[in-house]
Amino acid sequence: MIKKITKKASQLLIVGALSAAAIGSVHAEDETIKVGILHSLSGTMAISETSLRDVLLFTFDEINANGGVLGKQIEAVVADGASDWPVFAEKSEQLLAQDKCAAVFGCWTSVSRKFALPVFEKYKGLLFYPVQYEGEEESPNIIYTAEAVGQQAIPAVDYLLAEGYKKFYLIGTDYVYPQTTNIVLFEYLLSKGIPVENIGGGIRYEGDVAVSAGNYTPFGHTDFQQIVADIKGFAASGDACVINTINGDANVPFFKEIAASGLSSDECPIVSFSLSEDEFRSLPTKDLVGHLGCWTYFMSIESAANDKFKADFQTWLKTKAPDAVQKNDRVTCSPMVLSYDGVYLWKAAVEKAGTFDPEAVIKALESGISFEGPGGTVTSQKNHHVTKSVYIGETLEDGQFEILEVIPDVVGEPWLKGTFN
């Protein structure tokens, strides 16, 4: 016999069902914490940034498999900056105001970071920035796991000076990072006794002050014939080298033109600050043999931590990566490792603070937190930068680096300009 349900009982059942649904929703939210990924997955910078998306997803999965953070599973919210700098600002606002992400890991170019920065300061969010940059910045809402100038450009120049090079040609992409880095290097080279006429690429003055040093091309530039001819003429007298801050896929035609010119690494080595193992997958590496790189990680580092990182990443690519992710011939590189390190520094800071609140997490990071990463120990600093080891390497035909020099425990210092007198 089917009993009739009274109107009041029916209402109570509905209210109970809605309450249960609400409790279930809250419970589901309580079990996860949203964390943002903001990188260019399309456009000229996708050649570099897509792998950072991949390694962040891998790191979140690794942490989730080991219990998450404060008992919560990380829920990734992925946004495409599309190599379009205003889009980085729009996506930053979406990740912070709409998605309520506890932290965001992202940006590659300094101009994308510059567009995102005021948004993070407005919403008091937390951005981890993992890619070498020009310094001259210290935002209260950004943690720069990136190589500062003193952790890449300065050690590279010191190495070249010690090798006896006396002429330096500066070339880069026309935006903030190369321009500011090269002005810093211009002052540094002068402080080391290199005369102005031995610094190639052009110097522009306003009064007695140099405001630009180097030869610059747009993003995605393809015609390097005249520039390479200029470099070849500059190097003709010997003892010359090139400082390369070209970013993105423009490196492909640049190095092809270098190879076509017959200019070898023995005659004029090129040290590149935006070319890692990951970019080498799209480059004719046989044309780069003998040229140099300077990063705070190389895939060729021999250590238990690096071996585990590489093996675990390859397993993730084969078993858990999104279908769209290319699974073959994948490598690891410094920006990927600094992204990985950044997530673990964030995790440790959250656990030290006992909360996901960005302000409390930032204070914990400012107190100094260490993590044993694939490139060695990294330690957060009060100035929002990170102490880490620096590696100088020579490019091999297989797209790896032979490590030539290791400089341990280099402090991250953003304010270098004008300090070399």
C-alpha positions in Angstrom: 0.0 0.0 0.0 1.4 3.4 -1.0 1.0 6.0 1.6 0.3 9.6 0.7 2.9 12.3 1.5 1.4 15.4 3.1 2.2 18.8 1.7 4.2 19.7 4.8 6.2 16.5 4.6 6.8 17.0 1.0 8.2 20.5 1.7 10.4 19.1 4.4 11.7 16.5 2.0 12.5 19.2 -0.6 14.2 21.4 2.0 16.2 18.4 3.2 17.2 17.5 -0.3 18.3 21.0 -1.0 20.2 21.2 2.2 22.0 17.9 1.5 22.9 19.2 -2.0 24.2 22.4 -0.5 26.2 20.5 2.1 27.6 18.3 -0.6 28.6 21.3 -2.6 30.3 23.0 0.3 32.0 19.6 1.2 33.2 19.3 -2.4 34.6 22.9 -2.3 36.2 22.2 1.1 38.1 19.3 -0.4 39.8 21.4 -3.2 41.7 24.6 -3.6 41.8 26.4 -6.9 45.3 27.3 -8.2 45.7 29.2 -11.5 48.0 28.5 -14.5 48.5 31.6 -16.7 50.7 30.9 -19.8 50.6 31.4 -23.6 49.3 28.3 -25.1 49.0 30.0 -28.5 50.9 32.6 -30.4 54.6 33.2 -30.7 55.4 32.4 -27.1 53.7 29.0 -27.1 57.0 27.4 -28.1 58.2 28.2 -24.6 55.2 28.4 -22.4 53.2 25.3 -23.2 55.7 23.2 -21.3 55.3 25.3 -18.2 51.6 24.5 -18.3 52.5 20.8 -18.5 55.0 20.8 -15.7 52.6 22.7 -13.4 49.8 20.1 -14.1 52.3 17.4 -13.4 53.4 19.0 -10.1 49.8 19.5 -9.0 49.1 15.8 -9.7 52.2 14.8 -7.8 51.2 16.8 -4.7 47.6 15.6 -4.9 48.8 12.0 -5.0 50.6 12.6 -1.8 47.7 14.1 0.2 47.4 17.6 -1.3 48.0 20.8 0.6 46.5 21.2 4.1 44.3 18.2 3.3 42.9 19.8 0.1 43.4 18.6 -3.5 44.7 21.2 -5.9 42.2 22.1 -8.7 44.0 23.6 -11.7 42.4 26.6 -13.5 44.2 27.0 -16.8 44.1 30.3 -18.7 45.7 31.1 -22.1 47.6 34.4 -22.3 47.7 33.9 -26.1 51.0 35.8 -26.4 48.9 39.0 -26.1 49.9 41.1 -23.2 46.6 42.8 -22.4 45.0 39.3 -22.3 47.3 38.5 -19.4 45.7 41.3 -17.4 42.2 40.1 -18.4 43.0 36.5 -17.5 44.6 37.5 -14.2 41.4 39.3 -13.2 39.4 36.3 -14.1 41.6 33.9 -12.1 41.6 36.2 -9.0 38.1 37.8 -9.0 36.0 35.1 -10.6 37.8 31.8 -10.0 39.1 32.9 -6.6 42.5 31.2 -7.1 44.7 31.0 -4.0 47.8 31.4 -6.1 48.7 31.7 -9.8 51.8 30.4 -11.5 52.5 32.0 -14.8 53.8 34.6 -17.3 57.0 34.3 -19.4 57.8 37.6 -20.9 58.4 40.6 -18.7 55.8 42.6 -20.6 53.1 39.9 -19.8 54.2 40.2 -16.1 54.0 44.0 -16.2 50.4 43.8 -17.5 49.5 41.2 -14.8 51.2 43.0 -11.9 48.7 45.8 -11.2 45.9 43.2 -11.2 47.6 41.1 -8.6 48.3 44.2 -6.5 44.7 45.3 -6.8 43.2 42.0 -5.6 46.1 41.2 -3.3 46.7 38.0 -5.1 49.8 35.9 -5.3 51.8 35.3 -8.6 54.8 33.0 -8.9 57.0 34.1 -11.9 59.5 31.5 -13.1 61.4 32.9 -16.1 64.7 34.9 -16.2 64.1 38.6 -16.1 65.7 42.0 -16.0 65.2 42.9 -12.3 64.4 46.5 -11.3 61.1 45.3 -9.8 60.0 44.0 -6.4 56.2 43.7 -6.1 54.6 42.7 -2.8 52.4 40.3 -4.7 54.9 38.5 -6.9 57.4 35.8 -5.9 60.2 35.7 -8.4 61.5 32.2 -8.6 63.0 33.5 -11.9 66.7 34.1 -12.5 67.5 37.7 -11.7 70.2 39.4 -13.7 72.8 38.5 -11.1 71.8 34.8 -11.5 72.2 34.6 -15.3 73.4 37.6 -17.3 76.2 38.7 -14.9 77.6 35.2 -14.3 77.6 34.6 -18.1 79.5 37.8 -18.8 81.9 37.0 -16.0 82.6 33.6 -17.6 83.2 35.2 -21.1 85.5 37.8 -19.6 87.5 35.1 -17.8 87.7 33.2 -21.1 89.4 36.3 -22.7 86.6 37.8 -24.7 86.9 41.6 -25.2 84.0 42.5 -27.6 80.4 41.9 -26.8 77.5 42.3 -29.3 74.1 42.7 -27.7 70.9 41.5 -29.6 67.4 40.9 -28.3 63.7 41.2 -28.8 62.2 44.6 -28.6 60.6 44.6 -25.1 61.3 45.2 -21.4 63.5 42.2 -20.5 66.2 42.5 -23.2 66.3 46.3 -23.1 66.7 46.6 -19.4 69.1 43.6 -19.1 71.3 45.0 -21.9 71.5 48.5 -20.2 72.6 46.7 -17.0 75.2 44.7 -18.9 76.4 47.8 -20.7 77.1 49.5 -17.4 78.7 46.2 -16.1 80.9 45.9 -19.1 82.1 49.5 -18.8 82.9 48.8 -15.1 85.0 45.8 -16.2 87.1 48.0 -18.5 85.4 47.2 -21.8 85.4 50.3 -24.0 82.1 51.6 -25.6 83.4 50.8 -29.1 83.8 47.1 -28.1 80.0 46.9 -27.3 78.1 46.2 -30.5 74.5 46.5 -31.5 74.3 50.3 -31.0 74.1 52.6 -28.0 71.5 55.4 -27.8 72.1 58.3 -25.4 69.9 61.0 -23.9 72.4 63.6 -22.9 75.3 61.8 -21.3 73.1 58.8 -20.2 72.9 55.6 -22.2 69.2 54.7 -22.4 69.4 51.8 -24.8 72.1 49.3 -25.7 71.8 46.6 -28.4 70.1 45.7 -31.6 66.4 44.8 -31.2 63.8 43.0 -33.4 60.0 42.5 -33.0 58.5 39.3 -31.6 58.3 36.7 -34.4 61.0 38.5 -36.5 62.3 36.3 -39.4 64.8 38.3 -41.5 68.2 38.3 -39.7 70.4 38.6 -42.8 71.5 42.2 -42.2 71.9 41.7 -38.4 74.1 38.6 -38.8 76.2 40.4 -41.4 76.7 43.1 -38.8 77.7 40.6 -36.2 80.1 38.9 -38.6 81.8 42.2 -39.3 82.0 43.0 -35.6 83.6 39.6 -34.9 86.1 39.8 -37.8 88.9 41.1 -35.6 88.5 38.3 -33.0 87.9 38.1 -29.3 84.1 38.7 -29.9 81.0 37.1 -28.5 77.2 37.7 -28.7 74.8 38.2 -25.8 71.4 36.9 -27.1 68.2 38.0 -25.5 65.9 37.1 -28.4 62.7 35.5 -27.1 60.3 33.0 -28.7 60.3 31.4 -32.1 62.5 34.2 -33.7 65.5 32.3 -32.5 64.9 29.7 -35.2 65.6 32.1 -38.2 68.3 33.8 -36.2 70.4 30.7 -35.7 69.7 29.4 -39.2 71.2 32.7 -40.5 74.1 32.4 -38.2 74.8 28.9 -39.6 74.4 30.0 -43.2 76.9 32.8 -42.6 79.6 30.3 -41.6 80.1 32.0 -38.2 81.1 29.3 -35.8 81.0 29.1 -32.0 84.8 28.9 -32.0 85.0 32.3 -33.8 82.2 34.0 -31.9 80.3 32.1 -29.2 76.7 33.2 -28.6 75.3 33.0 -25.0 71.5 32.8 -25.0 69.3 33.7 -22.0 66.0 32.5 -23.4 67.0 29.3 -25.1 66.8 26.1 -23.0 66.5 22.5 -23.7 62.8 22.9 -24.4 63.3 25.5 -27.2 66.0 23.3 -28.7 63.3 20.8 -29.8 62.3 23.4 -32.4 65.8 24.5 -33.4 68.5 23.0 -35.6 70.7 22.0 -32.7 73.6 21.0 -35.0 73.9 24.7 -35.7 74.1 25.6 -32.0 76.9 23.2 -31.0 79.5 25.1 -28.9 77.3 28.0 -28.1 76.5 28.7 -24.5 73.7 28.9 -22.0 73.4 30.1 -18.4 70.6 28.9 -16.2 69.9 27.7 -12.7 69.1 24.2 -14.0 70.2 21.9 -16.8 68.6 18.6 -17.6 72.1 17.1 -17.6 72.6 17.6 -13.9 73.5 14.4 -12.2 71.6 14.1 -8.9 69.1 11.8 -7.3 66.5 14.6 -7.1 66.9 15.4 -10.8 66.8 11.8 -11.9 63.5 11.3 -10.0 62.0 14.5 -11.4 62.8 13.6 -15.0 61.6 10.0 -14.6 58.3 11.0 -12.8 57.6 13.7 -15.4 58.0 11.2 -18.3 55.7 8.8 -16.5 53.1 11.5 -16.1 53.3 12.4 -19.8 52.6 8.8 -20.8 49.8 8.1 -18.2 48.1 11.3 -17.1 48.9 14.2 -19.5 46.1 15.8 -21.5 45.6 14.1 -24.9 46.6 17.3 -26.6 50.0 17.3 -25.0 52.8 16.0 -27.2 54.3 13.1 -25.3 57.4 12.3 -27.4 60.9 13.8 -27.2 59.9 15.9 -24.1 62.7 17.4 -22.1 63.1 19.5 -18.9 64.5 23.0 -18.6 65.2 25.8 -16.1 61.8 27.6 -16.4 60.0 24.3 -15.9 62.0 23.5 -12.8 61.6 26.9 -11.4 57.8 26.5 -11.9 58.1 23.1 -10.1 60.1 24.6 -7.3 57.7 27.5 -6.9 54.7 25.2 -6.3 56.6 23.3 -3.6 57.7 26.6 -2.0 54.1 27.7 -2.0 53.0 24.4 -0.5 55.5 24.7 2.3 54.6 28.3 2.9 50.8 27.4 3.1 51.6 24.6 5.6 53.8 26.9 7.7 51.1 29.6 7.7 48.3 27.1 8.3 46.2 28.9 5.7 45.9 29.6 2.0 45.5 33.3 2.6 48.0 35.0 0.2 49.1 37.6 2.7 49.9 35.0 5.3 51.6 32.8 2.7 53.7 35.7 1.5 54.9 36.4 5.0 55.9 32.8 5.4 57.9 32.9 2.2 59.6 36.1 3.4 60.8 34.3 6.5 62.9 31.9 4.3 61.7 28.5 3.1 64.0 25.9 1.4 63.2 23.1 -1.0 65.5 20.5 -2.5 64.7 20.8 -6.1 66.1 19.1 -9.3 68.6 22.0 -9.7 69.7 21.9 -6.1 68.4 23.7 -3.0 66.3 26.8 -3.5 65.5 29.2 -0.7 62.9 32.0 -0.6 64.2 35.5 0.4 62.6 38.5 2.1 62.8 40.4 -1.1 60.6 37.9 -2.9 63.5 36.4 -4.9 65.1 33.0 -4.5 68.7 31.8 -3.7 69.8 29.1 -6.0 72.8 27.6 -7.9 73.9 28.9 -11.3 75.1 26.7 -14.2 77.0 27.6 -17.3 76.9 25.1 -20.1 77.9 24.5 -23.7 75.3 23.3 -26.2 75.7 19.7 -27.5 74.3 18.3 -30.8 71.5 16.4 -29.0 70.1 19.6 -27.5 71.6 19.1 -24.1 74.2 21.1 -22.2 77.6 20.1 -21.0 78.1 21.8 -17.7 81.2 24.0 -17.7 80.8 25.8 -14.4 78.7 25.7 -11.3 78.2 28.7 -8.9 76.4 27.6 -5.8 74.0 29.6 -3.6 73.7 32.8 -5.6 71.4 35.3 -3.9 68.5 36.8 -6.0 69.0 40.6 -6.2 66.7 42.6 -8.4 68.3 46.0 -8.0 71.6 45.9 -10.0 71.4 48.9 -12.4 73.9 51.6 -11.6 75.7 49.7 -8.9 79.0 48.9 -10.8 80.9 52.1 -10.4 
